[in-house]
Amino acid sequence: MKAENVSFEQAMDELEKITARLEEGDVPLEEALEEYKRGMELSALCHSKLKKAETELAKLVTSDGDQPFRLDGEDA
């Protein structure tokens, strides 16, 4: 299944499984490379979905007249 066709939760679950498998160290090199590539796709997908959710949340908060949404550590 292509990375863009999975939900955030599905991507995280698959990424955790890939990570655990690679950490075991018993994966043949070629297979490990394919798993790593898939993991990078899923990681990028998760990052993209999180950024999109952050942007949508910021719009919702500001449209209600509340203070703009800020991440911890950002200046006011």
PyMOL commands that place a pseudoatom at each C-alpha (Angstrom):
pseudoatom trace, name=CA, resn=MET, resi=1, chain=A, elem=C, hetatm=0, pos=[0.000, 0.000, 0.000]
pseudoatom trace, name=CA, resn=LYS, resi=2, chain=A, elem=C, hetatm=0, pos=[1.312, 3.448, -0.900]
pseudoatom trace, name=CA, resn=ALA, resi=3, chain=A, elem=C, hetatm=0, pos=[2.213, 5.695, 2.027]
pseudoatom trace, name=CA, resn=GLU, resi=4, chain=A, elem=C, hetatm=0, pos=[-0.252, 8.424, 1.051]
pseudoatom trace, name=CA, resn=ASN, resi=5, chain=A, elem=C, hetatm=0, pos=[-3.144, 5.938, 1.261]
pseudoatom trace, name=CA, resn=VAL, resi=6, chain=A, elem=C, hetatm=0, pos=[-2.750, 5.211, 4.983]
pseudoatom trace, name=CA, resn=SER, resi=7, chain=A, elem=C, hetatm=0, pos=[-3.955, 7.090, 8.025]
pseudoatom trace, name=CA, resn=PHE, resi=8, chain=A, elem=C, hetatm=0, pos=[-1.576, 8.668, 10.512]
pseudoatom trace, name=CA, resn=GLU, resi=9, chain=A, elem=C, hetatm=0, pos=[-2.285, 5.874, 12.985]
pseudoatom trace, name=CA, resn=GLN, resi=10, chain=A, elem=C, hetatm=0, pos=[-1.689, 3.148, 10.399]
pseudoatom trace, name=CA, resn=ALA, resi=11, chain=A, elem=C, hetatm=0, pos=[1.556, 4.795, 9.329]
pseudoatom trace, name=CA, resn=MET, resi=12, chain=A, elem=C, hetatm=0, pos=[2.781, 5.060, 12.919]
pseudoatom trace, name=CA, resn=ASP, resi=13, chain=A, elem=C, hetatm=0, pos=[1.901, 1.421, 13.591]
pseudoatom trace, name=CA, resn=GLU, resi=14, chain=A, elem=C, hetatm=0, pos=[3.737, 0.232, 10.489]
pseudoatom trace, name=CA, resn=LEU, resi=15, chain=A, elem=C, hetatm=0, pos=[6.701, 2.483, 11.266]
pseudoatom trace, name=CA, resn=GLU, resi=16, chain=A, elem=C, hetatm=0, pos=[6.964, 1.004, 14.769]
pseudoatom trace, name=CA, resn=LYS, resi=17, chain=A, elem=C, hetatm=0, pos=[6.937, -2.514, 13.324]
pseudoatom trace, name=CA, resn=ILE, resi=18, chain=A, elem=C, hetatm=0, pos=[9.631, -1.636, 10.780]
pseudoatom trace, name=CA, resn=THR, resi=19, chain=A, elem=C, hetatm=0, pos=[11.779, -0.054, 13.482]
pseudoatom trace, name=CA, resn=ALA, resi=20, chain=A, elem=C, hetatm=0, pos=[11.467, -3.079, 15.763]
pseudoatom trace, name=CA, resn=ARG, resi=21, chain=A, elem=C, hetatm=0, pos=[12.315, -5.444, 12.908]
pseudoatom trace, name=CA, resn=LEU, resi=22, chain=A, elem=C, hetatm=0, pos=[15.384, -3.452, 11.867]
pseudoatom trace, name=CA, resn=GLU, resi=23, chain=A, elem=C, hetatm=0, pos=[16.567, -3.183, 15.468]
pseudoatom trace, name=CA, resn=GLU, resi=24, chain=A, elem=C, hetatm=0, pos=[16.553, -6.990, 15.743]
pseudoatom trace, name=CA, resn=GLY, resi=25, chain=A, elem=C, hetatm=0, pos=[19.346, -7.051, 13.183]
pseudoatom trace, name=CA, resn=ASP, resi=26, chain=A, elem=C, hetatm=0, pos=[18.323, -10.339, 11.529]
pseudoatom trace, name=CA, resn=VAL, resi=27, chain=A, elem=C, hetatm=0, pos=[17.086, -8.733, 8.317]
pseudoatom trace, name=CA, resn=PRO, resi=28, chain=A, elem=C, hetatm=0, pos=[19.007, -9.409, 5.089]
pseudoatom trace, name=CA, resn=LEU, resi=29, chain=A, elem=C, hetatm=0, pos=[20.685, -6.281, 3.710]
pseudoatom trace, name=CA, resn=GLU, resi=30, chain=A, elem=C, hetatm=0, pos=[18.487, -5.852, 0.624]
pseudoatom trace, name=CA, resn=GLU, resi=31, chain=A, elem=C, hetatm=0, pos=[15.342, -6.331, 2.669]
pseudoatom trace, name=CA, resn=ALA, resi=32, chain=A, elem=C, hetatm=0, pos=[16.629, -3.935, 5.336]
pseudoatom trace, name=CA, resn=LEU, resi=33, chain=A, elem=C, hetatm=0, pos=[17.167, -1.270, 2.676]
pseudoatom trace, name=CA, resn=GLU, resi=34, chain=A, elem=C, hetatm=0, pos=[13.605, -1.702, 1.414]
pseudoatom trace, name=CA, resn=GLU, resi=35, chain=A, elem=C, hetatm=0, pos=[12.257, -1.553, 4.963]
pseudoatom trace, name=CA, resn=TYR, resi=36, chain=A, elem=C, hetatm=0, pos=[14.308, 1.580, 5.626]
pseudoatom trace, name=CA, resn=LYS, resi=37, chain=A, elem=C, hetatm=0, pos=[12.955, 3.247, 2.464]
pseudoatom trace, name=CA, resn=ARG, resi=38, chain=A, elem=C, hetatm=0, pos=[9.394, 2.386, 3.486]
pseudoatom trace, name=CA, resn=GLY, resi=39, chain=A, elem=C, hetatm=0, pos=[10.075, 3.743, 6.958]
pseudoatom trace, name=CA, resn=MET, resi=40, chain=A, elem=C, hetatm=0, pos=[11.319, 7.024, 5.504]
pseudoatom trace, name=CA, resn=GLU, resi=41, chain=A, elem=C, hetatm=0, pos=[8.162, 7.311, 3.355]
pseudoatom trace, name=CA, resn=LEU, resi=42, chain=A, elem=C, hetatm=0, pos=[5.983, 6.715, 6.401]
pseudoatom trace, name=CA, resn=SER, resi=43, chain=A, elem=C, hetatm=0, pos=[7.976, 9.156, 8.498]
pseudoatom trace, name=CA, resn=ALA, resi=44, chain=A, elem=C, hetatm=0, pos=[7.557, 11.873, 5.863]
pseudoatom trace, name=CA, resn=LEU, resi=45, chain=A, elem=C, hetatm=0, pos=[3.839, 11.108, 5.644]
pseudoatom trace, name=CA, resn=CYS, resi=46, chain=A, elem=C, hetatm=0, pos=[3.418, 11.397, 9.420]
pseudoatom trace, name=CA, resn=HIS, resi=47, chain=A, elem=C, hetatm=0, pos=[5.343, 14.660, 9.471]
pseudoatom trace, name=CA, resn=SER, resi=48, chain=A, elem=C, hetatm=0, pos=[3.186, 16.056, 6.674]
pseudoatom trace, name=CA, resn=LYS, resi=49, chain=A, elem=C, hetatm=0, pos=[-0.051, 15.005, 8.379]
pseudoatom trace, name=CA, resn=LEU, resi=50, chain=A, elem=C, hetatm=0, pos=[1.078, 16.543, 11.678]
pseudoatom trace, name=CA, resn=LYS, resi=51, chain=A, elem=C, hetatm=0, pos=[1.992, 19.844, 10.002]
pseudoatom trace, name=CA, resn=LYS, resi=52, chain=A, elem=C, hetatm=0, pos=[-1.373, 19.922, 8.245]
pseudoatom trace, name=CA, resn=ALA, resi=53, chain=A, elem=C, hetatm=0, pos=[-3.212, 19.254, 11.509]
pseudoatom trace, name=CA, resn=GLU, resi=54, chain=A, elem=C, hetatm=0, pos=[-1.170, 21.964, 13.241]
pseudoatom trace, name=CA, resn=THR, resi=55, chain=A, elem=C, hetatm=0, pos=[-2.062, 24.477, 10.525]
pseudoatom trace, name=CA, resn=GLU, resi=56, chain=A, elem=C, hetatm=0, pos=[-5.755, 23.581, 10.684]
pseudoatom trace, name=CA, resn=LEU, resi=57, chain=A, elem=C, hetatm=0, pos=[-5.752, 23.844, 14.469]
pseudoatom trace, name=CA, resn=ALA, resi=58, chain=A, elem=C, hetatm=0, pos=[-4.067, 27.242, 14.324]
pseudoatom trace, name=CA, resn=LYS, resi=59, chain=A, elem=C, hetatm=0, pos=[-6.756, 28.478, 11.915]
pseudoatom trace, name=CA, resn=LEU, resi=60, chain=A, elem=C, hetatm=0, pos=[-9.537, 27.190, 14.158]
pseudoatom trace, name=CA, resn=VAL, resi=61, chain=A, elem=C, hetatm=0, pos=[-8.129, 28.785, 17.270]
pseudoatom trace, name=CA, resn=THR, resi=62, chain=A, elem=C, hetatm=0, pos=[-7.540, 32.177, 15.639]
pseudoatom trace, name=CA, resn=SER, resi=63, chain=A, elem=C, hetatm=0, pos=[-10.901, 32.239, 13.857]
pseudoatom trace, name=CA, resn=ASP, resi=64, chain=A, elem=C, hetatm=0, pos=[-12.657, 32.067, 17.238]
pseudoatom trace, name=CA, resn=GLY, resi=65, chain=A, elem=C, hetatm=0, pos=[-10.822, 35.157, 18.442]
pseudoatom trace, name=CA, resn=ASP, resi=66, chain=A, elem=C, hetatm=0, pos=[-8.587, 33.283, 20.847]
pseudoatom trace, name=CA, resn=GLN, resi=67, chain=A, elem=C, hetatm=0, pos=[-4.854, 33.745, 20.907]
pseudoatom trace, name=CA, resn=PRO, resi=68, chain=A, elem=C, hetatm=0, pos=[-3.066, 32.143, 17.974]
pseudoatom trace, name=CA, resn=PHE, resi=69, chain=A, elem=C, hetatm=0, pos=[-1.929, 28.584, 18.568]
pseudoatom trace, name=CA, resn=ARG, resi=70, chain=A, elem=C, hetatm=0, pos=[1.745, 28.358, 19.511]
pseudoatom trace, name=CA, resn=LEU, resi=71, chain=A, elem=C, hetatm=0, pos=[3.959, 25.366, 20.018]
pseudoatom trace, name=CA, resn=ASP, resi=72, chain=A, elem=C, hetatm=0, pos=[5.794, 25.083, 23.324]
pseudoatom trace, name=CA, resn=GLY, resi=73, chain=A, elem=C, hetatm=0, pos=[8.991, 27.054, 23.165]
pseudoatom trace, name=CA, resn=GLU, resi=74, chain=A, elem=C, hetatm=0, pos=[7.824, 29.540, 20.529]
pseudoatom trace, name=CA, resn=ASP, resi=75, chain=A, elem=C, hetatm=0, pos=[7.841, 33.237, 21.387]
pseudoatom trace, name=CA, resn=ALA, resi=76, chain=A, elem=C, hetatm=0, pos=[4.507, 34.974, 21.849]
for i in range(1, 76): cmd.bond("trace and resi %d" % i, "trace and resi %d" % (i + 1))
show_as sticks, trace
zoom trace
